Amino acid sequence: MSEAYIYMSSGNGTRPAVVFFMVFAPPYKEEKRILALAKPLAKSGMVVLIPWADKQTKNNPMVDDIEGLVDAFMYLQEHEQVDRKRVGM
């Protein structure tokens, strides 16, 4: 993954989290449909991590992307505001 965006609401305590990865993505990172899902989920109390791979713009996912997704999942499990038992993809 070349970069990632994380969305979460303010507040204390831990919360559930999700890695949201679109294999075949729109050609730009600020796609309204992606944000239309991520932002309300964050407001509802979830942490949403959206990793972005440069290859997504070409709709050409690679096996290497799997390692990046595993890294994103593990990052969320260790995040101080995430309930490590409630992380999904």
PDB file of N, CA, C and O in Angstrom:
ATOM      1  N   MET A   1       0.849  -1.172   0.000  1.00  0.00           N
ATOM      2  CA  MET A   1       0.000   0.000   0.000  1.00  0.00           C
ATOM      3  C   MET A   1       0.893   1.232   0.000  1.00  0.00           C
ATOM      4  O   MET A   1       1.904   1.282   0.701  1.00  0.00           O
ATOM      5  N   SER A   2       0.521   2.191  -0.767  1.00  0.00           N
ATOM      6  CA  SER A   2       1.342   3.387  -0.820  1.00  0.00           C
ATOM      7  C   SER A   2       0.928   4.413   0.224  1.00  0.00           C
ATOM      8  O   SER A   2       1.751   5.217   0.663  1.00  0.00           O
ATOM      9  N   GLU A   3      -0.334   4.393   0.625  1.00  0.00           N
ATOM     10  CA  GLU A   3      -0.810   5.300   1.671  1.00  0.00           C
ATOM     11  C   GLU A   3      -2.161   4.811   2.162  1.00  0.00           C
ATOM     12  O   GLU A   3      -2.753   3.897   1.588  1.00  0.00           O
ATOM     13  N   ALA A   4      -2.640   5.436   3.237  1.00  0.00           N
ATOM     14  CA  ALA A   4      -3.950   5.054   3.777  1.00  0.00           C
ATOM     15  C   ALA A   4      -4.583   6.265   4.436  1.00  0.00           C
ATOM     16  O   ALA A   4      -3.905   7.180   4.903  1.00  0.00           O
ATOM     17  N   TYR A   5      -5.894   6.237   4.458  1.00  0.00           N
ATOM     18  CA  TYR A   5      -6.669   7.270   5.133  1.00  0.00           C
ATOM     19  C   TYR A   5      -7.392   6.608   6.294  1.00  0.00           C
ATOM     20  O   TYR A   5      -7.908   5.498   6.163  1.00  0.00           O
ATOM     21  N   ILE A   6      -7.426   7.294   7.431  1.00  0.00           N
ATOM     22  CA  ILE A   6      -8.115   6.754   8.589  1.00  0.00           C
ATOM     23  C   ILE A   6      -9.179   7.749   9.035  1.00  0.00           C
ATOM     24  O   ILE A   6      -8.929   8.951   9.135  1.00  0.00           O
ATOM     25  N   TYR A   7     -10.365   7.225   9.300  1.00  0.00           N
ATOM     26  CA  TYR A   7     -11.491   8.045   9.734  1.00  0.00           C
ATOM     27  C   TYR A   7     -11.965   7.512  11.076  1.00  0.00           C
ATOM     28  O   TYR A   7     -12.151   6.307  11.245  1.00  0.00           O
ATOM     29  N   MET A   8     -12.162   8.426  12.039  1.00  0.00           N
ATOM     30  CA  MET A   8     -12.690   8.038  13.338  1.00  0.00           C
ATOM     31  C   MET A   8     -13.322   9.241  14.011  1.00  0.00           C
ATOM     32  O   MET A   8     -12.968  10.388  13.740  1.00  0.00           O
ATOM     33  N   SER A   9     -14.257   8.956  14.884  1.00  0.00           N
ATOM     34  CA  SER A   9     -14.879  10.038  15.632  1.00  0.00           C
ATOM     35  C   SER A   9     -14.023  10.340  16.856  1.00  0.00           C
ATOM     36  O   SER A   9     -13.179   9.538  17.255  1.00  0.00           O
ATOM     37  N   SER A  10     -14.252  11.497  17.437  1.00  0.00           N
ATOM     38  CA  SER A  10     -13.518  11.836  18.647  1.00  0.00           C
ATOM     39  C   SER A  10     -14.139  11.110  19.829  1.00  0.00           C
ATOM     40  O   SER A  10     -15.262  10.612  19.744  1.00  0.00           O
ATOM     41  N   GLY A  11     -13.430  11.055  20.892  1.00  0.00           N
ATOM     42  CA  GLY A  11     -13.939  10.405  22.087  1.00  0.00           C
ATOM     43  C   GLY A  11     -12.917   9.466  22.678  1.00  0.00           C
ATOM     44  O   GLY A  11     -11.885   9.166  22.079  1.00  0.00           O
ATOM     45  N   ASN A  12     -13.236   9.013  23.868  1.00  0.00           N
ATOM     46  CA  ASN A  12     -12.341   8.113  24.591  1.00  0.00           C
ATOM     47  C   ASN A  12     -12.790   6.672  24.428  1.00  0.00           C
ATOM     48  O   ASN A  12     -13.903   6.395  23.980  1.00  0.00           O
ATOM     49  N   GLY A  13     -11.918   5.777  24.795  1.00  0.00           N
ATOM     50  CA  GLY A  13     -12.250   4.368  24.749  1.00  0.00           C
ATOM     51  C   GLY A  13     -11.910   3.739  23.419  1.00  0.00           C
ATOM     52  O   GLY A  13     -11.504   4.412  22.471  1.00  0.00           O
ATOM     53  N   THR A  14     -12.087   2.428  23.371  1.00  0.00           N
ATOM     54  CA  THR A  14     -11.798   1.700  22.134  1.00  0.00           C
ATOM     55  C   THR A  14     -13.090   1.443  21.382  1.00  0.00           C
ATOM     56  O   THR A  14     -14.181   1.480  21.950  1.00  0.00           O
ATOM     57  N   ARG A  15     -12.945   1.186  20.116  1.00  0.00           N
ATOM     58  CA  ARG A  15     -14.111   0.975  19.252  1.00  0.00           C
ATOM     59  C   ARG A  15     -13.783  -0.057  18.179  1.00  0.00           C
ATOM     60  O   ARG A  15     -12.614  -0.363  17.948  1.00  0.00           O
ATOM     61  N   PRO A  16     -14.809  -0.595  17.524  1.00  0.00           N
ATOM     62  CA  PRO A  16     -14.557  -1.536  16.431  1.00  0.00           C
ATOM     63  C   PRO A  16     -13.909  -0.824  15.248  1.00  0.00           C
ATOM     64  O   PRO A  16     -13.983   0.399  15.122  1.00  0.00           O
ATOM     65  N   ALA A  17     -13.278  -1.608  14.391  1.00  0.00           N
ATOM     66  CA  ALA A  17     -12.583  -1.025  13.239  1.00  0.00           C
ATOM     67  C   ALA A  17     -12.724  -1.930  12.026  1.00  0.00           C
ATOM     68  O   ALA A  17     -12.989  -3.127  12.141  1.00  0.00           O
ATOM     69  N   VAL A  18     -12.538  -1.324  10.862  1.00  0.00           N
ATOM     70  CA  VAL A  18     -12.607  -2.072   9.615  1.00  0.00           C
ATOM     71  C   VAL A  18     -11.588  -1.521   8.626  1.00  0.00           C
ATOM     72  O   VAL A  18     -11.381  -0.312   8.522  1.00  0.00           O
ATOM     73  N   VAL A  19     -10.960  -2.446   7.903  1.00  0.00           N
ATOM     74  CA  VAL A  19     -10.128  -2.080   6.760  1.00  0.00           C
ATOM     75  C   VAL A  19     -11.052  -2.148   5.553  1.00  0.00           C
ATOM     76  O   VAL A  19     -11.618  -3.200   5.257  1.00  0.00           O
ATOM     77  N   PHE A  20     -11.203  -1.040   4.866  1.00  0.00           N
ATOM     78  CA  PHE A  20     -12.096  -0.957   3.719  1.00  0.00           C
ATOM     79  C   PHE A  20     -11.235  -0.796   2.469  1.00  0.00           C
ATOM     80  O   PHE A  20     -10.671   0.271   2.229  1.00  0.00           O
ATOM     81  N   PHE A  21     -11.138  -1.861   1.675  1.00  0.00           N
ATOM     82  CA  PHE A  21     -10.269  -1.861   0.508  1.00  0.00           C
ATOM     83  C   PHE A  21     -11.075  -2.249  -0.726  1.00  0.00           C
ATOM     84  O   PHE A  21     -11.675  -3.322  -0.777  1.00  0.00           O
ATOM     85  N   MET A  22     -11.081  -1.383  -1.693  1.00  0.00           N
ATOM     86  CA  MET A  22     -11.759  -1.675  -2.956  1.00  0.00           C
ATOM     87  C   MET A  22     -10.715  -2.170  -3.950  1.00  0.00           C
ATOM     88  O   MET A  22      -9.840  -1.414  -4.374  1.00  0.00           O
ATOM     89  N   VAL A  23     -10.812  -3.431  -4.312  1.00  0.00           N
ATOM     90  CA  VAL A  23      -9.832  -4.005  -5.232  1.00  0.00           C
ATOM     91  C   VAL A  23      -9.845  -3.264  -6.557  1.00  0.00           C
ATOM     92  O   VAL A  23      -8.799  -2.871  -7.074  1.00  0.00           O
ATOM     93  N   PHE A  24     -11.036  -3.077  -7.100  1.00  0.00           N
ATOM     94  CA  PHE A  24     -11.167  -2.322  -8.340  1.00  0.00           C
ATOM     95  C   PHE A  24     -11.746  -0.977  -7.963  1.00  0.00           C
ATOM     96  O   PHE A  24     -12.944  -0.845  -7.714  1.00  0.00           O
ATOM     97  N   ALA A  25     -10.895   0.000  -7.925  1.00  0.00           N
ATOM     98  CA  ALA A  25     -11.255   1.292  -7.358  1.00  0.00           C
ATOM     99  C   ALA A  25     -11.484   2.352  -8.429  1.00  0.00           C
ATOM    100  O   ALA A  25     -11.035   2.219  -9.567  1.00  0.00           O
ATOM    101  N   PRO A  26     -12.186   3.393  -8.040  1.00  0.00           N
ATOM    102  CA  PRO A  26     -12.261   4.567  -8.914  1.00  0.00           C
ATOM    103  C   PRO A  26     -10.850   5.132  -9.125  1.00  0.00           C
ATOM    104  O   PRO A  26      -9.942   4.821  -8.353  1.00  0.00           O
ATOM    105  N   PRO A  27     -10.663   5.927 -10.125  1.00  0.00           N
ATOM    106  CA  PRO A  27      -9.322   6.405 -10.443  1.00  0.00           C
ATOM    107  C   PRO A  27      -8.780   7.489  -9.510  1.00  0.00           C
ATOM    108  O   PRO A  27      -7.665   7.965  -9.720  1.00  0.00           O
ATOM    109  N   TYR A  28      -9.525   7.886  -8.501  1.00  0.00           N
ATOM    110  CA  TYR A  28      -9.018   8.917  -7.594  1.00  0.00           C
ATOM    111  C   TYR A  28      -9.402   8.582  -6.164  1.00  0.00           C
ATOM    112  O   TYR A  28     -10.403   7.913  -5.907  1.00  0.00           O
ATOM    113  N   LYS A  29      -8.580   9.065  -5.241  1.00  0.00           N
ATOM    114  CA  LYS A  29      -8.665   8.685  -3.834  1.00  0.00           C
ATOM    115  C   LYS A  29      -9.837   9.304  -3.098  1.00  0.00           C
ATOM    116  O   LYS A  29     -10.315   8.729  -2.121  1.00  0.00           O
ATOM    117  N   GLU A  30     -10.302  10.430  -3.527  1.00  0.00           N
ATOM    118  CA  GLU A  30     -11.390  11.122  -2.823  1.00  0.00           C
ATOM    119  C   GLU A  30     -12.751  10.816  -3.452  1.00  0.00           C
ATOM    120  O   GLU A  30     -13.626  11.680  -3.498  1.00  0.00           O
ATOM    121  N   GLU A  31     -12.924   9.601  -3.929  1.00  0.00           N
ATOM    122  CA  GLU A  31     -14.178   9.182  -4.549  1.00  0.00           C
ATOM    123  C   GLU A  31     -15.336   9.378  -3.573  1.00  0.00           C
ATOM    124  O   GLU A  31     -15.287   8.901  -2.439  1.00  0.00           O
ATOM    125  N   LYS A  32     -16.358  10.069  -4.010  1.00  0.00           N
ATOM    126  CA  LYS A  32     -17.489  10.414  -3.145  1.00  0.00           C
ATOM    127  C   LYS A  32     -18.188   9.184  -2.576  1.00  0.00           C
ATOM    128  O   LYS A  32     -18.637   9.210  -1.431  1.00  0.00           O
ATOM    129  N   ARG A  33     -18.287   8.114  -3.349  1.00  0.00           N
ATOM    130  CA  ARG A  33     -18.980   6.914  -2.864  1.00  0.00           C
ATOM    131  C   ARG A  33     -18.218   6.248  -1.728  1.00  0.00           C
ATOM    132  O   ARG A  33     -18.827   5.719  -0.798  1.00  0.00           O
ATOM    133  N   ILE A  34     -16.894   6.270  -1.796  1.00  0.00           N
ATOM    134  CA  ILE A  34     -16.084   5.692  -0.729  1.00  0.00           C
ATOM    135  C   ILE A  34     -16.248   6.522   0.543  1.00  0.00           C
ATOM    136  O   ILE A  34     -16.462   5.982   1.629  1.00  0.00           O
ATOM    137  N   LEU A  35     -16.143   7.838   0.393  1.00  0.00           N
ATOM    138  CA  LEU A  35     -16.282   8.725   1.550  1.00  0.00           C
ATOM    139  C   LEU A  35     -17.696   8.693   2.114  1.00  0.00           C
ATOM    140  O   LEU A  35     -17.887   8.868   3.317  1.00  0.00           O
ATOM    141  N   ALA A  36     -18.692   8.472   1.252  1.00  0.00           N
ATOM    142  CA  ALA A  36     -20.087   8.400   1.703  1.00  0.00           C
ATOM    143  C   ALA A  36     -20.302   7.191   2.617  1.00  0.00           C
ATOM    144  O   ALA A  36     -21.257   7.173   3.393  1.00  0.00           O
ATOM    145  N   LEU A  37     -19.449   6.207   2.540  1.00  0.00           N
ATOM    146  CA  LEU A  37     -19.520   5.064   3.442  1.00  0.00           C
ATOM    147  C   LEU A  37     -18.603   5.255   4.645  1.00  0.00           C
ATOM    148  O   LEU A  37     -19.007   4.992   5.778  1.00  0.00           O
ATOM    149  N   ALA A  38     -17.393   5.703   4.414  1.00  0.00           N
ATOM    150  CA  ALA A  38     -16.400   5.803   5.488  1.00  0.00           C
ATOM    151  C   ALA A  38     -16.786   6.827   6.553  1.00  0.00           C
ATOM    152  O   ALA A  38     -16.691   6.543   7.747  1.00  0.00           O
ATOM    153  N   LYS A  39     -17.210   7.986   6.143  1.00  0.00           N
ATOM    154  CA  LYS A  39     -17.498   9.049   7.115  1.00  0.00           C
ATOM    155  C   LYS A  39     -18.661   8.712   8.049  1.00  0.00           C
ATOM    156  O   LYS A  39     -18.526   8.908   9.257  1.00  0.00           O
ATOM    157  N   PRO A  40     -19.802   8.214   7.549  1.00  0.00           N
ATOM    158  CA  PRO A  40     -20.882   7.840   8.481  1.00  0.00           C
ATOM    159  C   PRO A  40     -20.494   6.683   9.407  1.00  0.00           C
ATOM    160  O   PRO A  40     -20.904   6.656  10.567  1.00  0.00           O
ATOM    161  N   LEU A  41     -19.703   5.725   8.900  1.00  0.00           N
ATOM    162  CA  LEU A  41     -19.243   4.649   9.770  1.00  0.00           C
ATOM    163  C   LEU A  41     -18.399   5.206  10.913  1.00  0.00           C
ATOM    164  O   LEU A  41     -18.535   4.777  12.058  1.00  0.00           O
ATOM    165  N   ALA A  42     -17.533   6.158  10.599  1.00  0.00           N
ATOM    166  CA  ALA A  42     -16.709   6.788  11.632  1.00  0.00           C
ATOM    167  C   ALA A  42     -17.580   7.547  12.629  1.00  0.00           C
ATOM    168  O   ALA A  42     -17.354   7.476  13.837  1.00  0.00           O
ATOM    169  N   LYS A  43     -18.559   8.259  12.131  1.00  0.00           N
ATOM    170  CA  LYS A  43     -19.451   9.003  13.029  1.00  0.00           C
ATOM    171  C   LYS A  43     -20.251   8.076  13.933  1.00  0.00           C
ATOM    172  O   LYS A  43     -20.620   8.453  15.045  1.00  0.00           O
ATOM    173  N   SER A  44     -20.517   6.861  13.454  1.00  0.00           N
ATOM    174  CA  SER A  44     -21.275   5.905  14.258  1.00  0.00           C
ATOM    175  C   SER A  44     -20.417   5.239  15.332  1.00  0.00           C
ATOM    176  O   SER A  44     -20.929   4.491  16.165  1.00  0.00           O
ATOM    177  N   GLY A  45     -19.110   5.512  15.309  1.00  0.00           N
ATOM    178  CA  GLY A  45     -18.242   4.987  16.357  1.00  0.00           C
ATOM    179  C   GLY A  45     -17.215   3.979  15.895  1.00  0.00           C
ATOM    180  O   GLY A  45     -16.496   3.413  16.719  1.00  0.00           O
ATOM    181  N   MET A  46     -17.127   3.740  14.607  1.00  0.00           N
ATOM    182  CA  MET A  46     -16.118   2.804  14.096  1.00  0.00           C
ATOM    183  C   MET A  46     -14.877   3.564  13.636  1.00  0.00           C
ATOM    184  O   MET A  46     -14.926   4.754  13.325  1.00  0.00           O
ATOM    185  N   VAL A  47     -13.781   2.843  13.605  1.00  0.00           N
ATOM    186  CA  VAL A  47     -12.567   3.352  12.975  1.00  0.00           C
ATOM    187  C   VAL A  47     -12.518   2.718  11.583  1.00  0.00           C
ATOM    188  O   VAL A  47     -12.646   1.501  11.446  1.00  0.00           O
ATOM    189  N   VAL A  48     -12.335   3.540  10.563  1.00  0.00           N
ATOM    190  CA  VAL A  48     -12.319   3.057   9.184  1.00  0.00           C
ATOM    191  C   VAL A  48     -10.965   3.400   8.571  1.00  0.00           C
ATOM    192  O   VAL A  48     -10.573   4.566   8.520  1.00  0.00           O
ATOM    193  N   LEU A  49     -10.264   2.387   8.113  1.00  0.00           N
ATOM    194  CA  LEU A  49      -8.973   2.578   7.459  1.00  0.00           C
ATOM    195  C   LEU A  49      -9.132   2.213   5.990  1.00  0.00           C
ATOM    196  O   LEU A  49      -9.540   1.100   5.657  1.00  0.00           O
ATOM    197  N   ILE A  50      -8.809   3.155   5.123  1.00  0.00           N
ATOM    198  CA  ILE A  50      -8.897   2.923   3.683  1.00  0.00           C
ATOM    199  C   ILE A  50      -7.490   2.960   3.099  1.00  0.00           C
ATOM    200  O   ILE A  50      -6.940   4.036   2.861  1.00  0.00           O
ATOM    201  N   PRO A  51      -6.902   1.773   2.867  1.00  0.00           N
ATOM    202  CA  PRO A  51      -5.584   1.749   2.227  1.00  0.00           C
ATOM    203  C   PRO A  51      -5.716   2.022   0.735  1.00  0.00           C
ATOM    204  O   PRO A  51      -6.740   1.726   0.120  1.00  0.00           O
ATOM    205  N   TRP A  52      -4.680   2.583   0.179  1.00  0.00           N
ATOM    206  CA  TRP A  52      -4.692   2.923  -1.243  1.00  0.00           C
ATOM    207  C   TRP A  52      -3.400   2.441  -1.885  1.00  0.00           C
ATOM    208  O   TRP A  52      -2.305   2.802  -1.455  1.00  0.00           O
ATOM    209  N   ALA A  53      -3.543   1.629  -2.909  1.00  0.00           N
ATOM    210  CA  ALA A  53      -2.389   1.158  -3.671  1.00  0.00           C
ATOM    211  C   ALA A  53      -2.403   1.852  -5.028  1.00  0.00           C
ATOM    212  O   ALA A  53      -3.459   1.995  -5.644  1.00  0.00           O
ATOM    213  N   ASP A  54      -1.254   2.274  -5.485  1.00  0.00           N
ATOM    214  CA  ASP A  54      -1.174   2.945  -6.783  1.00  0.00           C
ATOM    215  C   ASP A  54      -1.750   2.091  -7.906  1.00  0.00           C
ATOM    216  O   ASP A  54      -2.297   2.622  -8.873  1.00  0.00           O
ATOM    217  N   LYS A  55      -1.629   0.773  -7.783  1.00  0.00           N
ATOM    218  CA  LYS A  55      -2.132  -0.127  -8.828  1.00  0.00           C
ATOM    219  C   LYS A  55      -3.654  -0.101  -8.938  1.00  0.00           C
ATOM    220  O   LYS A  55      -4.207  -0.511  -9.959  1.00  0.00           O
ATOM    221  N   GLN A  56      -4.333   0.376  -7.899  1.00  0.00           N
ATOM    222  CA  GLN A  56      -5.790   0.425  -7.945  1.00  0.00           C
ATOM    223  C   GLN A  56      -6.290   1.303  -9.089  1.00  0.00           C
ATOM    224  O   GLN A  56      -7.325   1.008  -9.686  1.00  0.00           O
ATOM    225  N   THR A  57      -5.580   2.356  -9.393  1.00  0.00           N
ATOM    226  CA  THR A  57      -6.035   3.245 -10.453  1.00  0.00           C
ATOM    227  C   THR A  57      -6.023   2.556 -11.807  1.00  0.00           C
ATOM    228  O   THR A  57      -6.704   2.987 -12.737  1.00  0.00           O
ATOM    229  N   LYS A  58      -5.250   1.488 -11.914  1.00  0.00           N
ATOM    230  CA  LYS A  58      -5.183   0.728 -13.163  1.00  0.00           C
ATOM    231  C   LYS A  58      -6.034  -0.539 -13.094  1.00  0.00           C
ATOM    232  O   LYS A  58      -6.035  -1.353 -14.018  1.00  0.00           O
ATOM    233  N   ASN A  59      -6.766  -0.694 -11.972  1.00  0.00           N
ATOM    234  CA  ASN A  59      -7.562  -1.900 -11.733  1.00  0.00           C
ATOM    235  C   ASN A  59      -6.735  -3.159 -11.962  1.00  0.00           C
ATOM    236  O   ASN A  59      -7.169  -4.109 -12.613  1.00  0.00           O
ATOM    237  N   ASN A  60      -5.529  -3.132 -11.402  1.00  0.00           N
ATOM    238  CA  ASN A  60      -4.600  -4.235 -11.572  1.00  0.00           C
ATOM    239  C   ASN A  60      -4.037  -4.649 -10.208  1.00  0.00           C
ATOM    240  O   ASN A  60      -2.864  -4.410  -9.924  1.00  0.00           O
ATOM    241  N   PRO A  61      -4.871  -5.269  -9.363  1.00  0.00           N
ATOM    242  CA  PRO A  61      -4.360  -5.672  -8.045  1.00  0.00           C
ATOM    243  C   PRO A  61      -3.269  -6.719  -8.185  1.00  0.00           C
ATOM    244  O   PRO A  61      -3.281  -7.543  -9.100  1.00  0.00           O
ATOM    245  N   MET A  62      -2.343  -6.667  -7.271  1.00  0.00           N
ATOM    246  CA  MET A  62      -1.203  -7.566  -7.307  1.00  0.00           C
ATOM    247  C   MET A  62      -1.152  -8.384  -6.020  1.00  0.00           C
ATOM    248  O   MET A  62      -1.724  -7.996  -5.001  1.00  0.00           O
ATOM    249  N   VAL A  63      -0.468  -9.510  -6.077  1.00  0.00           N
ATOM    250  CA  VAL A  63      -0.302 -10.354  -4.895  1.00  0.00           C
ATOM    251  C   VAL A  63       0.370  -9.553  -3.782  1.00  0.00           C
ATOM    252  O   VAL A  63       0.088  -9.781  -2.605  1.00  0.00           O
ATOM    253  N   ASP A  64       1.252  -8.622  -4.137  1.00  0.00           N
ATOM    254  CA  ASP A  64       1.936  -7.794  -3.141  1.00  0.00           C
ATOM    255  C   ASP A  64       0.944  -6.992  -2.296  1.00  0.00           C
ATOM    256  O   ASP A  64       1.238  -6.662  -1.147  1.00  0.00           O
ATOM    257  N   ASP A  65      -0.212  -6.680  -2.849  1.00  0.00           N
ATOM    258  CA  ASP A  65      -1.207  -5.899  -2.113  1.00  0.00           C
ATOM    259  C   ASP A  65      -1.721  -6.655  -0.897  1.00  0.00           C
ATOM    260  O   ASP A  65      -2.151  -6.033   0.075  1.00  0.00           O
ATOM    261  N   ILE A  66      -1.686  -7.980  -0.930  1.00  0.00           N
ATOM    262  CA  ILE A  66      -2.173  -8.779   0.191  1.00  0.00           C
ATOM    263  C   ILE A  66      -1.365  -8.483   1.441  1.00  0.00           C
ATOM    264  O   ILE A  66      -1.934  -8.321   2.521  1.00  0.00           O
ATOM    265  N   GLU A  67      -0.058  -8.409   1.314  1.00  0.00           N
ATOM    266  CA  GLU A  67       0.799  -8.110   2.463  1.00  0.00           C
ATOM    267  C   GLU A  67       0.459  -6.735   3.036  1.00  0.00           C
ATOM    268  O   GLU A  67       0.437  -6.559   4.254  1.00  0.00           O
ATOM    269  N   GLY A  68       0.197  -5.778   2.178  1.00  0.00           N
ATOM    270  CA  GLY A  68      -0.178  -4.443   2.641  1.00  0.00           C
ATOM    271  C   GLY A  68      -1.500  -4.448   3.387  1.00  0.00           C
ATOM    272  O   GLY A  68      -1.666  -3.715   4.362  1.00  0.00           O
ATOM    273  N   LEU A  69      -2.445  -5.271   2.937  1.00  0.00           N
ATOM    274  CA  LEU A  69      -3.732  -5.376   3.618  1.00  0.00           C
ATOM    275  C   LEU A  69      -3.580  -6.034   4.984  1.00  0.00           C
ATOM    276  O   LEU A  69      -4.228  -5.629   5.948  1.00  0.00           O
ATOM    277  N   VAL A  70      -2.731  -7.039   5.063  1.00  0.00           N
ATOM    278  CA  VAL A  70      -2.453  -7.676   6.354  1.00  0.00           C
ATOM    279  C   VAL A  70      -1.799  -6.648   7.288  1.00  0.00           C
ATOM    280  O   VAL A  70      -2.141  -6.580   8.469  1.00  0.00           O
ATOM    281  N   ASP A  71      -0.879  -5.865   6.771  1.00  0.00           N
ATOM    282  CA  ASP A  71      -0.245  -4.814   7.577  1.00  0.00           C
ATOM    283  C   ASP A  71      -1.271  -3.800   8.071  1.00  0.00           C
ATOM    284  O   ASP A  71      -1.210  -3.364   9.220  1.00  0.00           O
ATOM    285  N   ALA A  72      -2.210  -3.424   7.210  1.00  0.00           N
ATOM    286  CA  ALA A  72      -3.252  -2.471   7.603  1.00  0.00           C
ATOM    287  C   ALA A  72      -4.117  -3.051   8.717  1.00  0.00           C
ATOM    288  O   ALA A  72      -4.454  -2.351   9.671  1.00  0.00           O
ATOM    289  N   PHE A  73      -4.475  -4.326   8.598  1.00  0.00           N
ATOM    290  CA  PHE A  73      -5.267  -5.003   9.622  1.00  0.00           C
ATOM    291  C   PHE A  73      -4.513  -5.013  10.951  1.00  0.00           C
ATOM    292  O   PHE A  73      -5.078  -4.690  11.997  1.00  0.00           O
ATOM    293  N   MET A  74      -3.248  -5.381  10.901  1.00  0.00           N
ATOM    294  CA  MET A  74      -2.432  -5.444  12.119  1.00  0.00           C
ATOM    295  C   MET A  74      -2.246  -4.052  12.727  1.00  0.00           C
ATOM    296  O   MET A  74      -2.230  -3.904  13.949  1.00  0.00           O
ATOM    297  N   TYR A  75      -2.106  -3.045  11.886  1.00  0.00           N
ATOM    298  CA  TYR A  75      -1.997  -1.678  12.382  1.00  0.00           C
ATOM    299  C   TYR A  75      -3.244  -1.311  13.196  1.00  0.00           C
ATOM    300  O   TYR A  75      -3.139  -0.743  14.283  1.00  0.00           O
ATOM    301  N   LEU A  76      -4.418  -1.640  12.660  1.00  0.00           N
ATOM    302  CA  LEU A  76      -5.647  -1.326  13.389  1.00  0.00           C
ATOM    303  C   LEU A  76      -5.727  -2.097  14.701  1.00  0.00           C
ATOM    304  O   LEU A  76      -6.171  -1.550  15.710  1.00  0.00           O
ATOM    305  N   GLN A  77      -5.310  -3.346  14.701  1.00  0.00           N
ATOM    306  CA  GLN A  77      -5.354  -4.131  15.937  1.00  0.00           C
ATOM    307  C   GLN A  77      -4.498  -3.509  17.033  1.00  0.00           C
ATOM    308  O   GLN A  77      -4.803  -3.664  18.216  1.00  0.00           O
ATOM    309  N   GLU A  78      -3.449  -2.818  16.662  1.00  0.00           N
ATOM    310  CA  GLU A  78      -2.548  -2.217  17.643  1.00  0.00           C
ATOM    311  C   GLU A  78      -2.865  -0.748  17.938  1.00  0.00           C
ATOM    312  O   GLU A  78      -2.257  -0.149  18.825  1.00  0.00           O
ATOM    313  N   HIS A  79      -3.795  -0.177  17.211  1.00  0.00           N
ATOM    314  CA  HIS A  79      -4.135   1.237  17.401  1.00  0.00           C
ATOM    315  C   HIS A  79      -4.775   1.429  18.769  1.00  0.00           C
ATOM    316  O   HIS A  79      -5.620   0.634  19.180  1.00  0.00           O
ATOM    317  N   GLU A  80      -4.376   2.478  19.472  1.00  0.00           N
ATOM    318  CA  GLU A  80      -4.843   2.691  20.845  1.00  0.00           C
ATOM    319  C   GLU A  80      -6.346   2.945  20.961  1.00  0.00           C
ATOM    320  O   GLU A  80      -6.913   2.772  22.040  1.00  0.00           O
ATOM    321  N   GLN A  81      -6.993   3.346  19.887  1.00  0.00           N
ATOM    322  CA  GLN A  81      -8.428   3.618  19.950  1.00  0.00           C
ATOM    323  C   GLN A  81      -9.272   2.487  19.366  1.00  0.00           C
ATOM    324  O   GLN A  81     -10.473   2.657  19.154  1.00  0.00           O
ATOM    325  N   VAL A  82      -8.650   1.332  19.104  1.00  0.00           N
ATOM    326  CA  VAL A  82      -9.353   0.210  18.480  1.00  0.00           C
ATOM    327  C   VAL A  82      -9.419  -0.972  19.453  1.00  0.00           C
ATOM    328  O   VAL A  82      -8.442  -1.316  20.119  1.00  0.00           O
ATOM    329  N   ASP A  83     -10.600  -1.574  19.506  1.00  0.00           N
ATOM    330  CA  ASP A  83     -10.791  -2.825  20.246  1.00  0.00           C
ATOM    331  C   ASP A  83     -10.217  -3.939  19.378  1.00  0.00           C
ATOM    332  O   ASP A  83     -10.829  -4.322  18.382  1.00  0.00           O
ATOM    333  N   ARG A  84      -9.084  -4.445  19.734  1.00  0.00           N
ATOM    334  CA  ARG A  84      -8.351  -5.394  18.894  1.00  0.00           C
ATOM    335  C   ARG A  84      -9.109  -6.672  18.595  1.00  0.00           C
ATOM    336  O   ARG A  84      -8.747  -7.390  17.663  1.00  0.00           O
ATOM    337  N   LYS A  85     -10.153  -6.980  19.359  1.00  0.00           N
ATOM    338  CA  LYS A  85     -10.966  -8.175  19.116  1.00  0.00           C
ATOM    339  C   LYS A  85     -12.120  -7.890  18.155  1.00  0.00           C
ATOM    340  O   LYS A  85     -12.889  -8.788  17.811  1.00  0.00           O
ATOM    341  N   ARG A  86     -12.234  -6.629  17.725  1.00  0.00           N
ATOM    342  CA  ARG A  86     -13.350  -6.246  16.858  1.00  0.00           C
ATOM    343  C   ARG A  86     -12.843  -5.508  15.615  1.00  0.00           C
ATOM    344  O   ARG A  86     -13.261  -4.386  15.329  1.00  0.00           O
ATOM    345  N   VAL A  87     -11.942  -6.157  14.892  1.00  0.00           N
ATOM    346  CA  VAL A  87     -11.380  -5.595  13.660  1.00  0.00           C
ATOM    347  C   VAL A  87     -11.769  -6.507  12.508  1.00  0.00           C
ATOM    348  O   VAL A  87     -11.662  -7.730  12.604  1.00  0.00           O
ATOM    349  N   GLY A  88     -12.220  -5.901  11.421  1.00  0.00           N
ATOM    350  CA  GLY A  88     -12.618  -6.693  10.267  1.00  0.00           C
ATOM    351  C   GLY A  88     -12.117  -6.086   8.969  1.00  0.00           C
ATOM    352  O   GLY A  88     -11.467  -5.041   8.951  1.00  0.00           O
ATOM    353  N   MET A  89     -12.439  -6.771   7.890  1.00  0.00           N
ATOM    354  CA  MET A  89     -12.059  -6.293   6.563  1.00  0.00           C
ATOM    355  C   MET A  89     -13.278  -6.288   5.670  1.00  0.00           C
ATOM    356  O   MET A  89     -13.184  -5.918   4.500  1.00  0.00           O
TER     357      MET A  89
END
